Every structure is written in structure tokens, then in C-alpha cells.
Amino acid sequence: GQQLNQSPQSMFIQEGEDVSMNCTSSSIFNTWLWYKQDPGEGPVLLIALYKAGELTSNGRLTAQFGITRKDSFLNISASIPSDVGIYFCAGPPFNSGGSNYKLTFGKGTLLTVNP
Amino acid sequence: NAGVTQTPKFQVLKTGQSMTLQCAQDMNHNSMYWYRQDPGMGLRLIYYSASEGTTDKGEVPNGYNVSRLNKREFSLRLESAAPSQTSVYFCASSDLPGQGTHEQFFGPGTRLTVL
């Protein structure tokens, strides 16, 4: 099946630092979704991207849909302690046809912010 | 709006016992999903229901059954629980992908332990 590779797997940063993480695939994706999961909670949608090259912001978060449609990037500026959690990328593969209800998820980037 | 709700939040079962996980959404979404989340494995799709009256297998359906009770509710049943089914279970919902988005919205999860 389709796979999404997220990197890095984990990050330890100081409060106030900027963060960058990415998600890559060997296949083309129609859509890129970025979720955050707080400890003990369900994933929450942060940003949705629908067009190659699209750059979208949500507060201190900025995400980009790669030009090749095989990657996406999430940046967090001026990190704060509540940014701690797992960040997932997800999307429906381009060739999923009738199964385009299904999302493929990356395994996540675990972010720890030291105050 | 409560979004996606799940019951129970926690459950401990003995091997061979059965139980049903309940999920409801109040966003008038057509599609609903059940995932399991295990350390290092990310989110894996168990079953989904593209619309009321339909259900389909996902990536890891063995040992589970589902019922789409109505547009709002989608339940997951474990007929004979096994220790390998110890996991965190998430329900999600979305509009039909053909209506423009693939965004899925998640519930808070059910933490299941099978002894």
C-alpha cells in the first residue's frame, strides 16, 4: 500500500525555537492534511492543502503542498510548551480511485518543547 | 456541536469477552471510520462506512464487525477479544470526498486493554 514517510521521528527543542517537519511519498497525493494529537486525545486537523504549491497558514503554523505533489512541509514558528504532541501528515493517494474515502497516515513526528 | 463522541473512554476486557464501541457524530457527515492506533504503527483503518447503509473493510478488519446504525452512529464490535486487540480506537467522520474535501474529524478515543 501507499506509505507516507515523516521526518524527523522526534524533536526536542527549546521554547521560542522554530520547527520544521516534512512528509514524503513515492506516490502523488491529491490532498495533504496535517493533524496534531495531544497526549491522551484524538487527532485534531490543523491545516488542509489541496493544490500543488499551495502555502497555508494557521496562526504560528504554516504548511506547504510540494510542487511534485509527493511531499508536504509543516513549520511552527516561535514554539510554546502547548505545541507538544504528535504531528501527523495524511492524504488520499492520487490513484486510490473508488477508495478515495481512505486516508494514508504517516507515523508522526513527536515534538517536545522544553520551557 | 459536540463533533465526534465515543463511549466508553476506557475499557478492560478478558480474552474471549465481547464488547461494542459506540461512536456518534453531529456534523451531518456521510462517511464514518474506525481506526486503531498502536505504538510505532500509526493509525490503521479497520472499517469504514462511505454512506448510511454501506460498510467496507479497511486495512486491518480481522476480529471486528461494524454497524452503521443511522447517519449519526457507527459502532465497532469485538466478538471475542484477544490481547492483540489491545489498542486505542478512534472513530472519525467526513463529508463525501466527492463534495470537495477529504478532511476527517476524530473523536477522543477508546483505550482498550485485553488481558
Chai-1 contact restraints between the chains, C-beta under 6 A:
chainA,res_idxA,chainB,res_idxB,connection_type,confidence,min_distance_angstrom,max_distance_angstrom,comment,restraint_id
A,T31,B,H102,contact,1.0,0.0,6.0,A-B,restraint_1
A,E41,B,P108,contact,1.0,0.0,6.0,A-B,restraint_2
A,G42,B,F90,contact,1.0,0.0,6.0,A-B,restraint_3
A,G42,B,F106,contact,1.0,0.0,6.0,A-B,restraint_4
A,G42,B,G107,contact,1.0,0.0,6.0,A-B,restraint_5
A,G42,B,P108,contact,1.0,0.0,6.0,A-B,restraint_6
A,G42,B,G109,contact,1.0,0.0,6.0,A-B,restraint_7
A,P43,B,F106,contact,1.0,0.0,6.0,A-B,restraint_8
A,L45,B,E103,contact,1.0,0.0,6.0,A-B,restraint_9
A,A48,B,E103,contact,1.0,0.0,6.0,A-B,restraint_10
A,P92,B,H102,contact,1.0,0.0,6.0,A-B,restraint_11
A,N100,B,P97,contact,1.0,0.0,6.0,A-B,restraint_12
A,Y101,B,S31,contact,1.0,0.0,6.0,A-B,restraint_13
A,Y101,B,Y48,contact,1.0,0.0,6.0,A-B,restraint_14
A,Y101,B,A50,contact,1.0,0.0,6.0,A-B,restraint_15
A,Y101,B,P97,contact,1.0,0.0,6.0,A-B,restraint_16
A,K102,B,L45,contact,1.0,0.0,6.0,A-B,restraint_17
A,F105,B,G42,contact,1.0,0.0,6.0,A-B,restraint_18
A,F105,B,L43,contact,1.0,0.0,6.0,A-B,restraint_19
A,K107,B,G42,contact,1.0,0.0,6.0,A-B,restraint_20
